[in-house]
């Protein structure tokens, strides 16, 4: 471990300039002055932190030097009260649940093949702990979910294919209703025994669901005595089955899955063990503006990858060939770099990229410096030097959140960067680092590599994860009963 008076550096790009701190400061004006030489931590826990400085080499190659600096802080550094703490299904005892009808909003929006077989049951398995807690305490469980985007009653979006797998996972026979409201559903609910489970038909067969019409919400709520929301993936929508029913059912509480999402995405991110790194990828800056701006308020290190990096490169005057660029976001990219510097966040861009002559899995490819992308070629992945440097930086962290791939990982030829990050996070998880996969393509990536089980937490929500990371309130969460704040 380096002392407070020593400093080591390394460059993301091969350069003729010396890698000593003194020579780095003597180089020509920087193309990208990405981060300050010292981090301004937002935590009071004892830590040793990295500071990053950026400089260009004399031959104008983009060169980012990573300087190791130490800064200690006094204080306990314990995680405080989670601001969005909600009452949980775990707070309900046997006396609260026995004989009670629990309306449980789950997210069973699973992929099905042409034969209506489930191809990925992750979301079903994720809901099992909440359902089992309810049935073991004698509740009568009424499950509500959507599947797909039906405009009306659509047979291919029926929840019927879920029944066999759900019954297998619960160890009991799940009853399936042909509707989600009405006399027949009411009869099935009335005949449901304690510990029994009834699966309602796709709630989005009714347009009133997404419109959150009060009368429809009231009909759903009339089936039960209490409400449990365990559908994080839809918590960012104010729908009848996620927000509307809370006006008619008390208590309204979070399921175990929803609670875990809040603990990690709100708790761990707002009060992380430091250094805290965020990895943000994806094709466009525009889709991640809110996430990047929010994370700049919280993290110490921000690593960027994916198609969005080419907008940052062009904003700094670099040639990007035919790479994806959002020309209307160049000023935004420049302002985000400036904001990172002002906030004391060390922001790193890849310094070499894998480029191709076309957007195709069999395209010709080559590895080039970020400052030397040939005309007519497009960047589709981060390069090996960047992977090496990103990994070295991640080795210094205690908390990491990842949202968005490093390249076009759907094409094996351009999946190396994304897969390398997934493997690195799995390795760090085993060493005690908190690793959070923030939904979307990042989840697909860790599953593709086979390291999903190694991560501390994998979010089940796409849009919900993004909005929570952006600091937005989720209607489906806000509507739940407040918990008594308890410091952890």
HUZILIN-V967882 format. One line per field, one symbol per residue. phi: phi as a letter, one per 20 degrees, with the letter a starting at -180 (. if undefined). psi: psi as a letter, one per 20 degrees, with the letter a starting at -180 (. if undefined). A space follows every 50 residues. Layout:
BEGIN
phi=???
psi=???
END
This chain:
BEGIN
phi=.fefddbccbdfdfbeffefgffffeffgffcefbfebedfdddefadde ddccbdffemffcddddecdbdcepfmefefffdfcfdfffeegffdgme edededddfefcefemefebegffffeggfffgfffdnfdedecbdbmcf eafcgfdfegffggfffffemceeedeebdbogfffffffefefnecddf fgfefdffffelfgfffffffffcdbccdcdffdfededfedcgfffdcc fcceffffffgfgefefffecefdfddddccofcfgecgfffffffecee ccddbmfffffffffeneedmdffcdfedfffgffffffgffemeedddf dbcedceaeafdffbbdcffecfffndcecaeefffgffgfffffeedcc cccofeaeffegfcdgfffffgffffffgfenffdceenmfffgfffffn dgfeffbdfedeffffffffneedgfegffffefgcfe
psi=pqriiqpqqqqhqpqiqqjqhghhiirrppgonhqriqqnqjqjqprpqq ppqqqqrhkjpppopopoqppqqqrhkqpbpphkpqpqhiiprhhhhpiq ooooornkmqpqahjkqpiojghghhigggghgghhjjqopopprrpbmq haoohijqjgihgggggghijropppqjrirrghghghghjprpjqppor rohjiphhghilpghghhgghiirhrppokmhijijpnrgihgghhiipp qorqrhgghggggghgghhhmrpqqpqpoparhqhhijgggghghhihrh popqaahhhhhgghhjjqpjckqppnhjjghggghhghhgghikpoppqq iqqoqrirnqhkqqqqpqqhjlpqpiqqpirqrhhhgggghhghhirhpp ppopriamihohhkiggghggghghgghgijjpoppolrbhhghghhhik jgiiqgpopipfhggghghijqppgighirqqqpppp.
END
